[in-house]
Amino acid sequence: MISIIGAGRVGSAVGFLAASTALDDIVLVNSTKNKAIGEALDITNAIPEGSPISVIGTDEFELIRDSKVVIISASKGKITTNRTDLLAANVPLAREIAQKIRKYNDNAKIVIVTNPLDIVTYTVLKETGFQRESVIGMGSSLDSSRFRYLLAKSLGVNQSEIDGIVMGEHGDSMVPIFSNAKYDKKPVLNRLDQNEIARIREELRNYWKLLKTFKEASVFGAAKNAFDIAKAIVRDEQLQIPASVLLEGEYGLSDVCLGVPVTIGKSGVAKIDKLDLDWTELKSLNDSAEIIRNNIIKIKN
């Protein structure tokens, strides 16, 4: 079973992906019970014929008790200028949800979608008292998808031929790792000049702002990446993907959650993968960590 906390647009889209692939039984939990029931009724029609899985909508947290994975996509606020605008609204909400998860299911693996993502990931980890392997933030996987898209567009090639990763904050201080990005297994730096690199970096940082020009928030990209992590846990896929996790000395950083390359399986984070960074990327990663830490200090105070 998987549970999704928050039956809004992203939570419902994750539910649809899980149902349409018959991933597992699904529980949608929402503060407005009728919203959860309505989405569950709709999502049920996406289940492949012959599949035994079920979709339940509820406002009762007790029903998450048997879930392998709990996905948190609930939010009380709206982004205005950056994702940290949501600190005051979503950190208390995350604490409340984390306490309920700890009460009803202390064996679950938790996937975070709620922004500000790295800070919410840290908050949920500390509030539940779970092992760091069990609490995973989705953000850097979405940023990496966007990075690969922008690289492919710039080079005029298919995105499937691009390898690329973004580390750090799911926010303005994100760090695209150009030094390891590849097209057809060859470094993209061989094909990009400094102006193109600067343009891609800026487009990546402002991608969500462009999106917000036309719609309120990212839905399908966020849902797809959250679903990929949940699926990797349920099916023990040993999926290599960037995600926000607590660092304990990796990359010279500790007591902060941010995006790094990890391997995901049934235990959650099976391992944190080591990537060689150039000195500018390592400095940017440290700067990104400091921004996240400063926001963590704000919520502690």
Buried (B, 14 or more C-beta within 10 A) or exposed (E): BBBBBBBBBBBBBBBBBBBBBBBBBBBBBBEEBEBBBBBBEBBBEBBEEEEEBBBBBBBEBEBBBEBBBBBBBBBBBEBEEEBBBBBEBBBEBBBEBBBBBBEBBEEBBBBBBBBBBBBBBBBBBBBBEBEBBBBBBBBBBBBBBBBBBBBBEBBEBEBEBBBBBBBBBBBBBBBBBBBBBBBEEEEBBEEBEEEBBEBBBEBBBEBBEEBBEEEEBBBEBBBBBBBBBBBBBBEEBEBBBBBBBBBEEBBEBEEBBBBBBBBBBBBBBBBBBEBEBEEEBBEBBBEBBBBBBEBBEEBEE
